[in-house]
């Protein structure tokens, strides 16, 4: 599945997207991603489902997700948009495409974790604002939930059943 509007193309990610995704992640480091996160993102491109956004053939965004074993829940594990392309709706479009795919498969919820508001750090204040703006709500805070010792915020978004699932 892919979506193209103008010069922006969003397509399912493949192993061949590893270098392009890595370039975006490095552009977001160290503000958003640590060195260990860069390694985890490179692995995620090979092991997880996801999408990449390309602007005139240049990688500008990515989003990866995994299915959870319990219930019909998936977790958005990594998302990034190159800093030169922030505030253009690319992240929102990536998440919307993932939500649509999950709905078609019968998933009921999409979770995501980020640094909690107990940590005063502007880049993650922006991240929380982004998730809230696209319909995620706070679920819980796990004190010292990240290896860094930062508090971890779990957010969730209920996925409505797609019309296709309701037509019988």
C-alpha positions as CSV (number, residue, x, y, z in Angstrom):
1,X,0.0,0.0,0.0
2,X,1.2,3.5,-0.8
3,X,-0.2,7.0,-0.8
4,X,1.0,9.8,-3.0
5,X,0.0,13.4,-3.0
6,X,2.0,15.9,-5.0
7,X,5.7,15.1,-4.4
8,X,5.1,13.2,-1.1
9,X,5.0,9.4,-1.4
10,X,4.1,7.2,1.7
11,X,4.9,3.5,1.2
12,X,5.3,0.4,3.2
13,X,8.8,0.2,4.6
14,X,11.2,-2.6,3.5
15,X,14.7,-3.6,4.6
16,X,16.1,-1.5,1.7
17,X,14.8,1.6,3.6
18,X,17.2,1.2,6.4
19,X,19.7,3.8,5.3
20,X,17.1,6.4,4.5
21,X,15.4,5.9,7.9
22,X,18.7,6.0,9.6
23,X,19.4,9.4,8.0
24,X,16.2,10.8,9.4
25,X,16.9,9.4,12.8
26,X,20.4,10.8,12.9
27,X,19.0,14.2,11.9
28,X,16.7,14.0,15.0
29,X,19.7,13.0,17.3
30,X,20.5,13.8,20.0
31,X,17.3,15.9,20.7
32,X,15.0,12.9,20.2
33,X,17.1,9.8,19.7
34,X,20.1,8.5,21.7
35,X,22.8,6.5,20.1
36,X,21.2,3.3,21.3
37,X,17.9,4.4,19.9
38,X,19.6,4.9,16.5
39,X,20.6,1.2,16.6
40,X,17.1,0.1,17.7
41,X,15.5,2.1,14.8
42,X,17.9,0.5,12.3
43,X,16.8,-3.0,13.6
44,X,13.1,-2.0,13.6
45,X,13.2,-1.2,9.9
46,X,14.2,-4.8,9.3
47,X,12.0,-6.5,11.9
48,X,8.8,-4.4,12.3
49,X,6.0,-3.3,10.0
50,X,6.0,0.4,9.1
51,X,5.9,3.1,6.5
52,X,8.3,5.7,5.1
53,X,7.5,9.1,3.6
54,X,9.6,10.3,0.6
55,X,9.5,13.8,-0.7
56,X,10.6,13.9,-4.4
57,X,12.5,10.6,-3.7
58,X,14.2,11.9,-0.5
59,X,13.4,10.2,2.9
60,X,11.6,12.6,5.1
61,X,9.6,10.5,7.6
62,X,9.1,7.0,9.0
63,X,6.8,5.2,11.5
64,X,7.2,1.6,12.8
65,X,4.8,-0.5,14.8
66,X,4.4,-4.0,16.3
67,X,1.4,-6.1,17.3
68,X,1.0,-7.0,21.0
69,X,0.2,-10.5,22.1
70,X,-2.6,-9.4,24.3
71,X,-5.9,-8.4,22.7
72,X,-6.1,-6.5,19.5
73,X,-3.6,-3.8,20.4
74,X,-0.6,-2.5,18.4
75,X,2.2,-0.3,19.5
76,X,3.7,2.6,17.6
77,X,7.4,1.9,18.4
78,X,9.2,4.6,16.3
79,X,8.2,7.7,14.4
80,X,10.3,10.5,13.1
81,X,10.1,13.3,10.6
82,X,13.2,15.1,9.4
83,X,13.5,18.4,11.2
84,X,13.3,20.3,7.8
85,X,9.8,18.8,7.3
86,X,8.3,19.3,10.7
87,X,4.8,20.8,11.0
88,X,3.7,19.7,7.5
89,X,1.4,16.9,8.5
90,X,3.8,14.0,7.5
91,X,3.8,12.4,11.0
92,X,0.0,12.6,11.2
93,X,-0.3,11.0,7.7
94,X,2.0,8.2,8.7
95,X,0.0,7.4,11.8
96,X,-3.3,7.7,9.9
97,X,-2.1,5.1,7.4
98,X,-1.0,2.8,10.1
99,X,-4.4,3.2,11.9
100,X,-6.2,2.4,8.7
101,X,-4.2,-0.8,8.2
102,X,-4.7,-1.8,11.8
103,X,-8.5,-1.2,11.6
104,X,-8.8,-3.3,8.5
105,X,-7.1,-6.1,10.4
106,X,-9.5,-5.7,13.3
107,X,-7.2,-4.0,15.8
108,X,-9.0,-1.9,18.5
109,X,-6.2,0.2,20.0
110,X,-2.9,1.8,19.1
111,X,-0.5,2.6,22.0
112,X,2.7,4.7,22.0
113,X,5.2,5.5,24.8
114,X,7.2,8.6,25.2
115,X,8.9,10.6,27.9
116,X,6.4,11.8,30.5
117,X,5.7,15.5,31.3
118,X,7.5,14.9,34.7
119,X,10.7,15.4,32.6
120,X,11.0,19.0,31.5
121,X,12.5,18.8,28.1
122,X,11.1,20.8,25.2
123,X,11.5,18.2,22.3
124,X,9.4,15.7,24.3
125,X,6.8,18.4,25.2
126,X,6.5,18.8,21.4
127,X,6.2,15.0,21.0
128,X,3.4,14.8,23.6
129,X,1.6,17.7,22.0
130,X,1.8,15.9,18.6
131,X,0.3,12.7,20.0
132,X,-2.5,14.6,21.8
133,X,-3.3,16.6,18.6
134,X,-3.9,13.3,16.7
135,X,-6.2,11.8,19.2
136,X,-4.0,9.9,21.7
137,X,-4.8,10.2,25.4
138,X,-2.6,9.7,28.4
139,X,-3.1,6.3,30.1
140,X,-0.3,5.9,32.7
141,X,3.1,7.0,33.8
142,X,5.7,4.5,34.8
143,X,8.4,6.1,37.0
144,X,11.9,5.6,35.7
145,X,10.4,3.4,32.9
146,X,13.1,4.1,30.4
147,X,16.7,2.9,30.7
148,X,17.8,6.5,31.0
149,X,15.8,6.7,34.2
150,X,13.2,9.1,32.6
151,X,9.5,8.5,33.4
152,X,7.6,6.7,30.7
153,X,4.2,8.0,29.5
154,X,1.8,5.5,27.9
155,X,-0.7,7.0,25.5
156,X,-3.5,5.2,23.6
157,X,-5.9,5.8,20.8
158,X,-9.0,3.8,20.3
159,X,-9.4,2.6,16.7
160,X,-13.0,2.7,15.4
161,X,-14.1,-0.4,13.5
162,X,-13.8,0.2,9.8
163,X,-16.9,0.3,7.7
164,X,-15.7,-2.7,5.9
165,X,-15.8,-4.8,9.1
166,X,-19.3,-3.6,9.8
167,X,-20.7,-4.6,6.4
168,X,-21.9,-8.2,6.6
